[in-house]
Structure formats: structure tokens, C-alpha cells
Amino acid sequence: MFVPPTVSQPESEERFVSFEEFLTTSSVNLNAPRSVLLKGTSYEFPTDPITFGRSFSFPILIDGFHRAARFWKYGPPDGKLLAYLPSGLVVED
């Protein structure tokens, strides 16, 4: 999945970046998704799904950046996160 430039500026240099690349950058804002910490003593799956849009055939994360970042950093390796996907969009595992 990709992150739009408006979310990952200035590090993305106005380009779409993969979510993985997005999380490797830092932010001066401690409330940014990249700075997310574990809530409590263990990971808990969120009740709300993340939301995807698309740019051509590429999945673009448009809502749920904190939930996705927390899952990426602390979720189980074989876990699955609930997501809304546009019709016809298939995300590879």
C-alpha cells in the first residue's frame, strides 16, 4: 500500500511512498503515525477498519494511519487488519 505525498511530506519529496518507507522516516510531531506507541501491555486489534482509496490500480491508505502503524509495529506477524477496499481493488499479501 502507498501513502500520499500530503501525509508523508517533506520526507517523501512530493511522491507516493510505500507504507514501509513512510514508517522508516521520522517526524517532529510526536502525534504522527510514525511515532505511535503500543497501548497497554500487549497489542489489541482495532475495532474500526482502515480505509483504502486507489490511484490507478495502486492501493492508497486514506484513513487509519495510526491503526495501520500500530499494527505494523506491534501486531502479530500472521495477523490481519480489517480494511475497506474500493470495488475491484485487490491487495496482494
Secondary structure in CASP SS format (residue, H / E / C, confidence):
PFRMAT SS
TARGET T0000
AUTHOR 0000-0000-0000
METHOD secondary structure of the structure
MODEL  1
M C 1.00
F E 1.00
V E 1.00
P C 1.00
P H 1.00
T H 1.00
V H 1.00
S H 1.00
Q C 1.00
P C 1.00
E C 1.00
S C 1.00
E C 1.00
E C 1.00
R C 1.00
F C 1.00
V E 1.00
S E 1.00
F H 1.00
E H 1.00
E H 1.00
F H 1.00
L H 1.00
T H 1.00
T C 1.00
S C 1.00
S C 1.00
V C 1.00
N C 1.00
L C 1.00
N C 1.00
A C 1.00
P H 1.00
R H 1.00
S H 1.00
V C 1.00
L C 1.00
L C 1.00
K C 1.00
G C 1.00
T C 1.00
S C 1.00
Y C 1.00
E C 1.00
F C 1.00
P C 1.00
T C 1.00
D C 1.00
P C 1.00
I E 1.00
T E 1.00
F E 1.00
G E 1.00
R E 1.00
S E 1.00
F C 1.00
S C 1.00
F E 1.00
P E 1.00
I E 1.00
L E 1.00
I E 1.00
D E 1.00
G C 1.00
F H 1.00
H H 1.00
R H 1.00
A H 1.00
A H 1.00
R H 1.00
F H 1.00
W H 1.00
K H 1.00
Y H 1.00
G C 1.00
P C 1.00
P C 1.00
D C 1.00
G C 1.00
K C 1.00
L C 1.00
L C 1.00
A E 1.00
Y E 1.00
L C 1.00
P C 1.00
S C 1.00
G C 1.00
L C 1.00
V C 1.00
V C 1.00
E C 1.00
D C 1.00
END
